[in-house]
Amino acid sequence: MPNKTVHTIFNPTAGGGRAEKLRPRLLSGIAERFGSDYSLDVTSRQGDATASARRAIEAGAGLVITVGGDGTIHETVNGFFKDREMINPSCELGIVDCGSGSGLALSLGLPPSIEQQLDLIARQDSCTIDLGRVVTSSNAGEKVERIFASECQVGIGGAVVAEVGAMHKRLGGTLAYGIGSIKQVFRFNGQAMTVELSNNEKVARGLLGLAIGNGSCIAGGMKLTPAAELNDGLFDVLMIHDMSILTRLWNFLKIYRGTHIDTPHVSIFRSDRITIESENPVLVSADGELLGVTPCEFELIPAALKVKCRL
């Protein structure tokens, strides 16, 4: 692979195919701002973005532009790491959001249009954000370890991610994740969980799930951890208590405004390390991607990644 300063990772299937429709406009916009000799990889399968970012950074790229949604960003961020270490801490990430969820883009405050996002990447200094590391297990019992940028979901949130497949994403992020959430409001059974935080505090109770928030927004515009900041050195940990279906429905719309945290049906903690065990295995997702099942561990990596944004 040639040693290019700017490398672009393009996921044509992002946003239910929206990215592919925008391909000529996107690539032309990148060439106008960075020159036509930037390197480009087009993803075709899971893991491509991680491998592409890792190759480019090892070859000397100073800026990696990822074009896609939260899943593509998630894979790209993992490509900044090798053997649990950053390959080049000075390498910057630029994001062109074409996804259905847009969780990280909302948390970063990225502008809405493609042209504005490209202008920001070309002209804006980078901000340094925290990242998270999650360790969980696959359904086959194999260890799964991933880096995440925005958030992780354990329990009902993981079940929503499983509900929202590629077909549903064609509806658009807000509608797809809203429908998926409503379905799980009726279906998901609360579990006895034990949560241990970095101050050795343990909480054991019946929960629908937890959100480990590095950023304030998740896919579809929900504000599960509305006070979370990407650069404050701590996760916001939302524990969702078990509750009746009627109470679940009453609280659901509040998630879009972030006012659910004012109800007695959730608890908020702040921590840089979390361990979660559950009576029965429940799904674990990160940045909208399914990873595995409980038990799981989370660790915050402070000031880990330079991102083109205006935090």
Backbone bond lengths (Angstrom), bond angles and torsions (degrees), N, CA, C in turn:
res aa  C-N    CA-C-N  psi(-1)  N-CA   C-N-CA  omega(-1)  CA-C   N-CA-C  phi
1 M - - - 1.465 - - 1.524 109.10 -
2 P 1.331 118.97 133.78 1.454 120.37 -178.84 1.524 111.59 -66.79
3 N 1.302 116.17 152.08 1.457 122.06 -179.69 1.525 108.81 -80.70
4 K 1.305 117.97 95.02 1.451 124.02 -177.14 1.521 109.53 -106.54
5 T 1.311 116.55 143.49 1.458 120.62 177.47 1.522 111.34 -74.46
6 V 1.332 116.96 -37.85 1.467 122.35 -179.15 1.523 108.92 -115.05
7 H 1.319 115.53 126.82 1.463 120.84 179.55 1.522 108.76 -124.28
8 T 1.335 116.94 134.93 1.470 122.36 -179.73 1.521 110.15 -115.69
9 I 1.334 114.90 134.55 1.463 122.70 174.54 1.517 107.15 -113.38
10 F 1.321 116.86 121.31 1.465 121.94 -172.63 1.525 109.76 -120.43
11 N 1.339 115.80 122.09 1.467 121.13 177.44 1.522 108.85 -105.15
12 P 1.330 118.83 103.36 1.469 120.82 -175.36 1.521 114.08 -68.00
13 T 1.324 119.10 -18.92 1.462 121.61 -177.89 1.523 112.97 -91.19
14 A 1.329 117.86 -3.07 1.466 120.60 -177.80 1.522 110.75 -60.59
15 G 1.332 114.80 143.63 1.454 120.02 179.39 1.507 113.38 65.65
16 G 1.330 116.96 32.38 1.458 120.12 -178.77 1.514 112.88 65.84
17 G 1.350 116.95 30.45 1.462 121.55 179.01 1.518 113.91 98.63
18 R 1.333 117.23 -0.35 1.468 120.24 -179.91 1.522 111.25 -60.80
19 A 1.331 117.07 -38.89 1.464 120.07 -177.79 1.528 111.37 -61.30
20 E 1.329 116.86 -40.00 1.470 120.15 -179.32 1.524 110.99 -62.46
21 K 1.315 117.23 -39.10 1.459 120.47 178.35 1.525 111.48 -64.70
22 L 1.325 116.05 -29.29 1.458 120.82 -178.40 1.523 112.64 -92.15
23 R 1.337 117.62 1.39 1.463 120.28 -171.45 1.535 113.36 -53.86
24 P 1.336 120.70 -52.51 1.473 118.96 -177.96 1.527 112.86 -57.93
25 R 1.325 115.03 -43.11 1.469 120.31 -179.59 1.527 111.36 -65.84
26 L 1.317 116.55 -41.08 1.461 121.06 -179.47 1.522 111.83 -65.83
27 L 1.311 116.16 -51.88 1.462 119.67 -176.20 1.518 111.30 -67.29
28 S 1.337 116.91 -34.87 1.453 119.95 175.11 1.524 110.83 -64.32
29 G 1.325 116.13 -40.69 1.458 120.55 179.18 1.517 112.48 -65.27
30 I 1.323 116.91 -38.68 1.466 120.44 177.47 1.528 110.12 -66.08
31 A 1.342 117.43 -43.29 1.464 121.48 -179.94 1.526 111.17 -63.34
32 E 1.333 117.17 -39.65 1.462 120.66 179.56 1.520 111.58 -61.95
33 R 1.321 116.93 -35.55 1.458 120.77 -174.05 1.523 113.32 -92.35
34 F 1.346 117.70 -28.12 1.459 119.97 -172.99 1.527 113.66 -122.66
35 G 1.354 117.57 -3.60 1.457 120.36 -176.47 1.517 110.69 93.72
36 S 1.301 114.75 155.22 1.461 119.94 -173.24 1.521 113.87 -81.03
37 D 1.324 118.08 -3.39 1.465 119.13 -176.84 1.525 112.50 -95.94
38 Y 1.341 118.08 15.14 1.461 118.84 174.92 1.525 109.00 -65.54
39 S 1.321 116.50 153.43 1.464 119.36 177.85 1.524 109.68 -89.89
40 L 1.323 116.38 152.24 1.462 122.22 -173.58 1.514 110.55 -140.54
41 D 1.320 115.67 134.22 1.467 122.46 169.19 1.519 108.22 -124.62
42 V 1.328 116.56 133.42 1.458 122.61 175.67 1.526 107.42 -104.61
43 T 1.322 117.01 123.79 1.464 120.22 -176.44 1.523 110.95 -79.12
44 S 1.323 115.50 150.46 1.464 120.32 177.64 1.519 112.44 -135.00
45 R 1.314 117.35 -10.70 1.463 119.69 -178.95 1.527 109.24 -153.58
46 Q 1.324 114.94 165.98 1.456 120.99 179.55 1.528 109.99 -59.88
47 G 1.316 116.38 135.99 1.464 122.07 178.84 1.510 114.08 95.04
48 D 1.338 117.77 -14.68 1.467 120.30 -178.23 1.523 112.17 -61.09
49 A 1.338 117.14 -42.62 1.463 119.91 -176.53 1.529 111.15 -65.42
50 T 1.327 117.17 -37.90 1.462 120.38 178.06 1.527 110.54 -63.75
51 A 1.329 116.26 -48.14 1.463 120.39 -179.58 1.525 111.22 -63.44
52 S 1.339 116.69 -39.49 1.459 120.79 -178.99 1.521 111.46 -65.14
53 A 1.334 117.19 -47.22 1.458 120.48 179.76 1.523 111.28 -61.81
54 R 1.321 116.41 -41.89 1.471 120.13 -178.20 1.524 111.11 -64.40
55 R 1.336 116.73 -43.08 1.470 119.82 178.63 1.522 111.07 -62.60
56 A 1.331 115.44 -44.34 1.466 119.90 -176.40 1.527 111.54 -65.01
57 I 1.315 117.21 -43.39 1.461 120.55 -178.38 1.524 110.06 -67.93
58 E 1.319 116.32 -40.43 1.473 119.25 177.05 1.530 111.10 -63.77
59 A 1.350 116.77 -27.73 1.470 120.95 179.79 1.526 112.33 -86.46
60 G 1.349 117.40 -2.10 1.453 119.53 173.89 1.511 116.29 111.94
61 A 1.333 119.22 7.36 1.465 120.16 179.50 1.526 110.30 -61.97
62 G 1.336 115.67 136.14 1.453 120.64 177.25 1.518 112.89 -101.67
63 L 1.333 116.33 -14.99 1.459 122.59 178.27 1.520 108.58 -141.45
64 V 1.324 116.42 125.07 1.462 122.65 175.21 1.519 107.52 -112.84
65 I 1.329 116.45 119.91 1.462 122.17 177.80 1.516 108.07 -101.62
66 T 1.312 116.95 121.78 1.463 120.58 178.30 1.515 109.59 -108.05
67 V 1.329 116.09 127.28 1.464 123.12 -177.93 1.522 107.46 -112.73
68 G 1.327 116.67 109.05 1.451 120.31 -177.02 1.516 109.49 166.84
69 G 1.328 115.42 -155.68 1.450 121.09 -179.97 1.513 111.78 -109.62
70 D 1.330 115.77 -162.48 1.460 120.61 -176.58 1.526 112.12 -58.90
71 G 1.341 117.23 -36.90 1.463 119.61 179.72 1.514 112.22 -65.65
72 T 1.339 116.86 -41.31 1.462 120.92 178.36 1.522 110.62 -66.86
73 I 1.341 116.22 -41.23 1.467 120.15 177.19 1.528 109.40 -62.02
74 H 1.319 116.34 -44.12 1.472 121.12 179.68 1.525 110.90 -56.53
75 E 1.315 116.35 -48.75 1.471 119.72 179.47 1.519 110.98 -64.15
76 T 1.334 117.11 -42.53 1.466 120.60 -178.55 1.524 110.76 -61.67
77 V 1.329 117.18 -45.07 1.466 120.59 179.41 1.524 110.88 -59.89
78 N 1.330 117.03 -38.76 1.465 119.24 177.67 1.521 111.50 -63.88
79 G 1.343 116.98 -27.06 1.458 120.37 177.60 1.509 114.25 -72.79
80 F 1.329 117.84 -12.72 1.465 121.32 174.54 1.519 111.46 -74.36
81 F 1.333 116.37 -11.18 1.463 121.68 -175.77 1.527 110.79 -114.62
82 K 1.312 114.87 149.12 1.462 122.22 171.12 1.520 108.13 -146.28
83 D 1.318 116.10 128.43 1.469 121.08 -177.91 1.524 110.91 54.25
84 R 1.337 116.00 42.56 1.472 124.79 175.90 1.525 114.17 69.92
85 E 1.320 118.61 8.16 1.462 121.95 179.44 1.522 110.63 -122.07
86 M 1.344 116.04 147.41 1.457 120.44 173.75 1.523 109.42 -64.30
87 I 1.326 116.45 133.42 1.463 120.32 179.76 1.521 110.21 -69.73
88 N 1.320 116.66 -46.57 1.461 121.89 178.69 1.528 107.96 -144.11
89 P 1.340 118.61 99.91 1.467 121.08 -175.63 1.522 114.20 -60.45
90 S 1.327 118.21 -18.49 1.465 119.93 -178.97 1.533 112.66 -88.58
91 C 1.332 118.13 -9.33 1.464 120.97 178.90 1.523 109.44 -67.32
92 E 1.348 116.48 137.97 1.459 121.91 -176.70 1.524 111.11 -105.83
93 L 1.344 114.89 153.30 1.458 121.92 177.16 1.515 109.72 -111.25
94 G 1.339 116.78 129.16 1.456 122.71 171.03 1.509 109.43 -111.94
95 I 1.328 117.21 139.05 1.463 121.72 -174.95 1.520 110.30 -119.60
96 V 1.335 115.65 125.67 1.463 121.91 167.92 1.518 105.97 -112.25
97 D 1.321 116.57 107.41 1.463 121.61 -171.93 1.520 111.19 -84.00
98 C 1.335 115.69 115.45 1.467 122.03 176.13 1.521 110.90 -124.79
99 G 1.320 117.06 18.17 1.456 120.24 -171.91 1.514 113.66 -89.17
100 S 1.326 114.37 179.45 1.456 120.88 178.86 1.520 111.76 -91.74
101 G 1.335 117.17 -22.87 1.454 119.77 -176.51 1.509 114.32 -95.18
102 S 1.342 117.07 -49.29 1.466 124.32 175.75 1.520 113.61 61.95
103 G 1.331 117.57 27.86 1.459 120.05 -178.25 1.514 113.09 -61.61
104 L 1.341 117.90 -52.16 1.459 120.18 -178.00 1.518 111.21 -68.38
105 A 1.326 117.88 -38.46 1.467 120.62 179.02 1.524 110.53 -58.83
106 L 1.339 117.38 -40.03 1.461 121.19 178.23 1.523 110.97 -67.58
107 S 1.320 117.41 -42.77 1.465 120.74 179.32 1.525 111.72 -64.22
108 L 1.342 116.59 -34.43 1.462 121.48 179.46 1.523 112.41 -80.01
109 G 1.333 117.19 -12.56 1.448 120.26 -177.10 1.509 113.64 70.50
110 L 1.338 117.09 32.57 1.456 119.95 -179.84 1.531 110.24 -66.82
111 P 1.319 117.90 145.19 1.469 120.11 178.11 1.524 110.40 -65.29
112 P 1.337 117.50 158.87 1.468 119.61 -171.74 1.517 115.50 -76.24
113 S 1.320 118.91 -31.59 1.460 119.21 -172.52 1.531 111.68 -90.76
114 I 1.342 115.06 153.39 1.462 121.30 178.95 1.533 110.52 -60.08
115 E 1.332 116.95 -43.80 1.465 120.48 -178.71 1.524 111.33 -62.90
116 Q 1.318 117.11 -41.20 1.463 120.64 178.78 1.520 111.32 -65.37
117 Q 1.332 116.49 -38.23 1.460 119.29 178.69 1.532 110.84 -66.74
118 L 1.323 116.97 -40.30 1.461 120.31 177.70 1.524 110.78 -65.84
119 D 1.326 117.39 -39.85 1.462 120.49 177.31 1.524 110.74 -61.96
120 L 1.338 116.23 -41.49 1.460 120.32 179.28 1.530 110.71 -61.59
121 I 1.337 116.49 -43.14 1.469 120.13 179.61 1.530 110.33 -63.03
122 A 1.331 116.62 -38.97 1.461 120.34 -175.94 1.526 112.53 -75.94
123 R 1.334 117.36 -31.52 1.469 119.69 -169.28 1.518 114.52 -114.18
124 Q 1.325 117.63 -22.62 1.455 120.42 -171.73 1.521 111.43 -88.35
125 D 1.343 115.14 139.55 1.457 119.29 169.71 1.529 108.71 -66.01
126 S 1.312 116.06 159.81 1.459 119.70 -179.19 1.523 111.22 -87.35
127 C 1.329 115.34 153.96 1.457 123.63 171.68 1.525 107.81 -109.90
128 T 1.301 116.97 147.89 1.466 120.73 179.66 1.527 109.21 -97.11
129 I 1.321 116.47 126.86 1.464 121.14 -178.95 1.526 110.60 -117.80
130 D 1.314 114.67 157.43 1.462 121.26 172.17 1.521 109.27 -76.28
131 L 1.304 115.48 158.11 1.460 122.27 170.92 1.521 108.39 -128.08
132 G 1.324 115.87 170.77 1.452 120.43 175.50 1.517 111.14 -124.65
133 R 1.306 115.10 154.79 1.467 120.99 173.10 1.526 107.74 -120.16
134 V 1.330 116.86 130.41 1.453 121.48 177.93 1.519 108.65 -119.92
135 V 1.322 115.57 137.89 1.459 122.30 174.62 1.521 107.18 -122.29
136 T 1.315 116.07 122.88 1.456 121.63 -179.31 1.521 108.99 -142.40
137 S 1.309 118.08 -166.98 1.466 121.60 -178.34 1.524 109.53 -128.28
138 S 1.326 115.98 142.63 1.455 120.65 173.70 1.529 109.12 -72.31
139 N 1.335 116.14 169.71 1.466 119.60 176.93 1.521 111.90 -61.13
140 A 1.331 116.13 -23.22 1.466 120.54 178.48 1.521 112.17 -87.12
141 G 1.339 116.81 0.41 1.454 120.37 177.73 1.518 114.66 89.42
142 E 1.336 118.21 6.81 1.459 121.30 179.78 1.524 110.43 -84.89
143 K 1.323 116.97 145.26 1.458 122.23 179.85 1.525 110.36 -67.26
144 V 1.345 115.73 133.77 1.459 122.36 176.27 1.521 107.58 -123.31
145 E 1.327 116.89 124.69 1.459 121.11 179.04 1.523 109.03 -127.50
146 R 1.342 116.85 126.70 1.455 120.41 -178.39 1.525 110.60 -140.22
147 I 1.321 114.84 154.84 1.450 122.94 170.42 1.529 107.73 -93.11
148 F 1.337 117.44 141.39 1.459 119.56 175.55 1.524 110.01 -133.23
149 A 1.331 115.25 152.69 1.459 121.02 -175.77 1.518 112.55 -104.18
150 S 1.322 117.77 -38.69 1.459 120.89 -169.72 1.524 113.17 -103.42
151 E 1.326 117.24 -60.95 1.460 119.55 -173.00 1.512 111.20 -164.70
152 C 1.323 114.73 161.60 1.459 122.21 170.75 1.521 108.50 -126.62
153 Q 1.328 115.03 149.44 1.462 121.82 178.94 1.524 108.75 -124.22
154 V 1.320 115.03 137.62 1.460 121.51 178.08 1.521 107.83 -127.65
155 G 1.319 117.48 125.70 1.455 120.62 178.80 1.510 111.84 94.21
156 I 1.335 117.67 -122.57 1.462 120.89 -173.81 1.527 111.71 -61.95
157 G 1.327 117.73 -35.80 1.461 120.16 178.24 1.508 112.43 -64.49
158 G 1.337 116.96 -39.39 1.460 120.75 175.61 1.519 111.22 -64.44
159 A 1.334 115.61 -37.45 1.470 119.77 178.15 1.532 111.19 -66.19
160 V 1.335 117.30 -34.39 1.469 120.63 176.66 1.523 110.15 -65.09
161 V 1.327 116.84 -43.45 1.472 120.58 178.19 1.523 110.44 -58.88
162 A 1.332 116.60 -41.38 1.465 120.27 178.05 1.521 111.08 -64.66
163 E 1.321 116.66 -33.27 1.470 121.93 -178.97 1.526 111.69 -69.78
164 V 1.343 115.32 -34.84 1.463 120.56 -174.19 1.528 108.68 -90.38
165 G 1.309 117.38 92.17 1.456 122.47 177.65 1.511 111.18 -92.70
166 A 1.321 116.64 -177.15 1.464 121.91 -177.35 1.522 111.72 -58.54
167 M 1.339 117.62 -36.91 1.465 120.06 -178.72 1.522 110.50 -64.62
168 H 1.335 116.22 -42.07 1.450 119.72 -179.23 1.516 111.14 -70.13
169 K 1.333 117.79 -31.37 1.459 120.03 -177.90 1.517 111.96 -63.92
170 R 1.321 116.85 -20.19 1.465 119.33 177.06 1.526 111.29 -65.40
171 L 1.316 117.04 -18.23 1.455 120.67 177.88 1.518 111.81 -72.77
172 G 1.335 116.68 -16.34 1.458 121.14 -172.40 1.509 109.51 102.39
173 G 1.336 116.16 150.17 1.451 120.51 -171.52 1.513 114.50 -60.75
174 T 1.334 117.53 -49.13 1.455 120.08 -175.37 1.525 111.20 -61.13
175 L 1.328 117.12 -46.76 1.459 120.88 -178.69 1.527 111.58 -69.68
176 A 1.343 116.83 -43.96 1.466 120.34 -177.56 1.524 111.38 -62.26
177 Y 1.331 116.56 -48.19 1.461 118.96 -178.51 1.524 111.18 -72.95
178 G 1.334 116.87 -29.24 1.457 119.19 175.44 1.514 111.74 -65.26
179 I 1.342 116.77 -45.96 1.468 120.96 178.10 1.526 110.69 -63.32
180 G 1.334 115.93 -44.31 1.468 119.82 179.21 1.516 111.76 -60.77
181 S 1.331 116.42 -39.57 1.461 120.38 -179.94 1.524 111.30 -67.32
182 I 1.333 116.90 -43.80 1.461 120.14 179.89 1.528 110.85 -61.00
183 K 1.335 116.90 -41.38 1.470 119.68 178.34 1.517 110.83 -59.44
184 Q 1.326 116.84 -43.57 1.457 119.62 -178.20 1.520 112.78 -74.08
185 V 1.317 117.66 -24.17 1.466 120.81 173.21 1.524 109.88 -55.96
186 F 1.332 116.31 -38.68 1.462 120.86 -179.43 1.523 112.68 -84.92
187 R 1.328 117.82 -29.16 1.458 120.42 -170.31 1.529 115.04 -96.18
188 F 1.325 116.94 -34.44 1.469 119.14 -166.25 1.523 111.61 -75.56
189 N 1.316 115.18 134.18 1.464 121.77 177.14 1.527 110.06 -98.23
190 G 1.324 116.46 130.72 1.455 120.55 176.54 1.520 111.73 -60.67
191 Q 1.321 115.03 155.22 1.465 121.37 -177.32 1.522 109.92 -129.79
192 A 1.322 116.05 148.16 1.459 120.36 169.82 1.526 107.82 -72.58
193 M 1.318 117.09 120.46 1.462 121.61 -178.76 1.515 110.34 -127.65
194 T 1.328 115.27 151.02 1.458 122.57 173.78 1.514 107.88 -119.49
195 V 1.320 115.59 124.01 1.461 121.88 -177.06 1.520 108.40 -118.90
196 E 1.332 116.54 125.72 1.461 121.26 177.05 1.518 109.16 -114.56
197 L 1.344 116.02 130.35 1.454 122.72 -178.26 1.522 110.75 -103.70
198 S 1.330 116.42 173.40 1.472 120.28 -172.60 1.524 113.46 -68.71
199 N 1.330 118.35 -18.66 1.466 120.42 176.83 1.520 111.89 -89.54
200 N 1.338 115.41 15.26 1.468 123.86 -179.85 1.538 112.91 71.73
201 E 1.318 116.78 7.67 1.462 119.68 175.10 1.518 109.26 -70.85
202 K 1.331 116.06 134.64 1.457 121.54 177.73 1.515 109.68 -117.67
203 V 1.322 115.88 136.25 1.460 122.10 176.26 1.518 107.52 -123.72
204 A 1.322 116.96 123.93 1.462 121.75 178.54 1.515 108.00 -124.58
205 R 1.333 116.84 117.77 1.463 120.27 -179.06 1.521 109.50 -167.73
206 G 1.324 115.66 171.51 1.455 120.43 175.42 1.516 110.29 -76.05
207 L 1.331 116.08 125.89 1.463 121.26 -177.24 1.521 110.53 -132.11
208 L 1.329 115.59 147.66 1.461 119.82 166.96 1.521 110.11 -77.71
209 G 1.312 116.04 -30.18 1.460 118.82 179.05 1.503 111.75 166.65
210 L 1.324 114.36 -174.44 1.461 122.14 178.73 1.519 109.42 -137.24
211 A 1.325 114.79 150.66 1.463 121.46 170.05 1.520 107.34 -119.56
212 I 1.326 115.17 126.56 1.463 121.15 176.65 1.524 105.73 -101.83
213 G 1.336 116.95 99.41 1.452 121.00 -171.47 1.513 113.42 -97.45
214 N 1.328 116.04 119.70 1.461 121.07 167.83 1.530 108.46 -91.68
215 G 1.341 116.23 -38.54 1.460 122.35 174.29 1.516 110.85 -109.75
216 S 1.329 115.93 173.63 1.464 120.84 -173.40 1.523 113.86 -84.33
217 C 1.336 117.66 -23.00 1.470 120.92 -174.07 1.520 111.29 -118.55
218 I 1.322 115.53 153.85 1.452 121.15 172.72 1.522 107.99 -123.40
219 A 1.314 116.31 -179.40 1.465 121.55 -176.11 1.516 111.73 -54.08
220 G 1.331 115.20 140.24 1.443 121.02 178.48 1.513 114.35 82.30
221 G 1.345 117.97 4.35 1.456 121.50 176.56 1.508 115.40 86.61
222 M 1.336 118.16 8.31 1.462 120.28 177.20 1.528 110.03 -72.01
223 K 1.340 115.68 141.35 1.464 121.36 -179.03 1.522 108.72 -110.46
224 L 1.328 114.96 71.41 1.463 119.19 -177.50 1.530 111.63 -65.91
225 T 1.328 116.84 -39.65 1.468 121.27 178.40 1.526 107.70 -122.80
226 P 1.336 117.84 73.89 1.467 121.35 -168.47 1.518 115.26 -64.83
227 A 1.331 117.75 -21.17 1.467 119.98 -179.10 1.524 112.72 -95.69
228 A 1.318 117.29 -0.63 1.469 119.91 -177.42 1.523 110.39 -67.90
229 E 1.334 116.09 141.66 1.458 122.37 178.05 1.522 108.95 -124.12
230 L 1.318 115.30 140.22 1.467 121.36 -174.13 1.522 113.69 -73.32
231 N 1.317 117.35 -7.45 1.467 119.31 -175.15 1.524 113.25 -135.43
232 D 1.347 117.29 30.85 1.464 119.28 -177.24 1.521 113.93 -105.89
233 G 1.336 118.10 1.63 1.464 120.81 175.12 1.512 115.62 79.92
234 L 1.339 117.74 9.47 1.459 120.79 179.64 1.527 110.12 -143.72
235 F 1.337 115.74 149.23 1.455 121.35 167.52 1.522 109.20 -82.57
236 D 1.328 117.03 148.59 1.455 121.63 162.58 1.522 106.49 -95.16
237 V 1.321 116.46 122.54 1.463 121.98 -175.79 1.524 108.76 -107.80
238 L 1.330 116.14 112.71 1.456 122.38 179.55 1.518 109.46 -99.44
239 M 1.327 116.76 118.37 1.454 121.75 173.95 1.519 108.24 -99.81
240 I 1.336 116.37 123.05 1.461 121.90 -178.24 1.524 107.55 -100.06
241 H 1.320 117.00 109.19 1.455 121.19 -176.09 1.530 110.28 -67.83
242 D 1.327 115.38 153.43 1.460 118.74 173.46 1.527 108.80 -67.16
243 M 1.319 116.54 142.67 1.464 120.62 -176.48 1.518 109.08 -156.17
244 S 1.298 116.08 167.88 1.465 120.78 -179.67 1.528 109.80 -68.36
245 I 1.324 116.14 160.56 1.466 120.57 179.46 1.523 110.48 -62.25
246 L 1.324 118.09 -38.95 1.459 120.74 178.78 1.533 110.77 -61.48
247 T 1.326 116.63 -42.14 1.473 120.27 179.08 1.523 110.76 -69.03
248 R 1.329 117.16 -35.07 1.468 120.29 176.15 1.521 110.25 -60.19
249 L 1.334 116.06 -46.50 1.464 120.02 -179.87 1.529 111.05 -63.97
250 W 1.300 117.16 -39.46 1.459 122.20 -179.99 1.524 111.07 -62.49
251 N 1.329 115.62 -35.57 1.459 120.17 -177.77 1.527 113.72 -86.33
252 F 1.330 117.32 -16.74 1.468 119.47 -169.81 1.524 113.35 -59.18
253 L 1.317 117.56 -51.61 1.464 119.94 -177.10 1.520 112.40 -64.64
254 K 1.324 117.12 -23.43 1.462 120.22 179.01 1.524 112.25 -65.29
255 I 1.343 115.81 -22.77 1.461 119.66 -178.78 1.521 111.01 -64.49
256 Y 1.329 117.71 -32.26 1.463 120.52 -179.75 1.528 111.84 -71.08
257 R 1.325 117.32 -23.16 1.468 121.11 178.19 1.523 111.95 -100.69
258 G 1.327 116.40 -11.63 1.459 120.28 -177.90 1.512 113.19 80.18
259 T 1.342 118.09 8.86 1.461 120.27 -177.02 1.530 112.96 -86.67
260 H 1.326 117.56 -2.74 1.467 120.22 176.43 1.522 111.86 -62.68
261 I 1.347 116.30 -23.83 1.472 119.02 -178.02 1.525 111.28 -71.37
262 D 1.345 117.45 -10.92 1.468 120.96 178.23 1.519 112.17 -90.63
263 T 1.323 117.92 1.79 1.462 121.52 179.94 1.526 109.71 -97.15
264 P 1.338 117.43 161.68 1.476 120.33 177.87 1.528 113.09 -79.13
265 H 1.334 117.80 5.32 1.462 120.80 -173.85 1.525 113.18 -94.09
266 V 1.325 117.13 1.31 1.460 121.40 176.44 1.523 108.94 -137.35
267 S 1.319 114.97 159.67 1.460 121.66 173.21 1.521 108.17 -129.98
268 I 1.327 117.18 142.74 1.462 122.75 180.00 1.519 109.15 -117.83
269 F 1.330 115.00 131.69 1.458 121.84 174.73 1.528 108.23 -129.32
270 R 1.322 116.99 162.44 1.455 121.18 175.00 1.527 107.63 -124.99
271 S 1.316 115.99 133.36 1.459 120.01 -174.93 1.517 109.31 -162.82
272 D 1.333 116.73 155.37 1.467 120.25 174.77 1.527 112.57 -104.25
273 R 1.340 116.45 -2.22 1.467 121.57 175.28 1.521 108.88 -144.06
274 I 1.316 116.54 136.92 1.464 121.65 179.87 1.520 108.75 -142.10
275 T 1.314 116.25 137.82 1.462 122.68 172.44 1.523 107.69 -123.14
276 I 1.329 117.10 133.59 1.467 121.38 -176.44 1.521 109.83 -128.81
277 E 1.315 115.82 129.27 1.456 122.78 171.60 1.522 107.86 -124.28
278 S 1.330 116.11 150.04 1.463 119.71 -179.76 1.526 110.09 -135.02
279 E 1.326 114.63 155.92 1.462 120.51 -178.94 1.525 110.54 -58.55
280 N 1.322 116.65 -44.65 1.461 123.52 174.30 1.525 108.07 -123.54
281 P 1.327 118.38 149.02 1.469 119.68 -179.85 1.523 111.18 -58.99
282 V 1.328 116.09 133.95 1.468 121.58 174.29 1.526 108.21 -125.88
283 L 1.326 115.86 158.27 1.458 121.28 -172.75 1.526 112.22 -71.42
284 V 1.342 113.64 146.37 1.466 122.18 177.59 1.527 107.67 -123.53
285 S 1.336 116.66 128.93 1.459 121.08 177.19 1.519 109.40 -127.28
286 A 1.338 115.57 158.80 1.466 121.50 176.63 1.519 108.62 -138.43
287 D 1.325 117.07 127.51 1.464 122.39 178.94 1.536 111.42 51.82
288 G 1.336 116.16 37.27 1.456 120.58 177.93 1.513 115.24 80.60
289 E 1.348 117.83 9.91 1.458 122.13 179.82 1.525 109.66 -116.50
290 L 1.327 117.34 129.53 1.463 120.40 177.33 1.519 110.42 -68.98
291 L 1.336 115.91 134.90 1.467 120.67 -179.53 1.518 112.89 -114.77
292 G 1.326 117.16 -44.09 1.463 119.26 -174.66 1.511 110.16 174.60
293 V 1.334 115.66 -145.08 1.463 121.53 -176.16 1.522 109.75 -136.09
294 T 1.337 114.40 164.00 1.459 120.44 175.49 1.533 110.12 -66.25
295 P 1.367 115.25 154.93 1.465 130.07 6.41 1.525 112.26 -74.43
296 C 1.354 115.36 159.67 1.457 119.88 -178.89 1.525 109.94 -149.55
297 E 1.336 114.64 158.90 1.461 121.84 179.87 1.524 108.74 -131.94
298 F 1.343 115.76 145.44 1.456 121.77 179.88 1.525 109.50 -128.47
299 E 1.323 114.95 140.65 1.461 121.30 178.69 1.523 108.70 -139.02
300 L 1.337 117.28 130.61 1.455 120.83 177.96 1.529 110.36 -83.89
301 I 1.337 115.94 137.34 1.463 122.60 176.03 1.525 106.44 -109.99
302 P 1.344 118.32 102.77 1.472 119.79 -172.02 1.528 112.64 -72.93
303 A 1.341 115.11 145.97 1.476 122.98 173.49 1.517 111.11 44.87
304 A 1.343 116.27 54.62 1.451 120.56 -168.32 1.528 114.54 -96.46
305 L 1.342 118.61 -30.70 1.465 120.28 -168.23 1.524 110.86 -137.53
306 K 1.340 115.01 136.14 1.463 121.01 176.41 1.535 108.49 -91.20
307 V 1.338 116.39 121.40 1.462 122.45 -176.99 1.521 108.86 -125.20
308 K 1.326 115.82 138.21 1.463 120.77 176.20 1.540 108.68 -72.38
309 C 1.322 116.54 104.71 1.470 121.30 -178.46 1.518 108.72 -162.39
310 R 1.346 115.45 -176.86 1.468 120.15 -177.54 1.519 110.95 -123.37
311 L 1.283 120.13 41.65 1.476 121.77 -179.62 1.517 110.36 -61.27
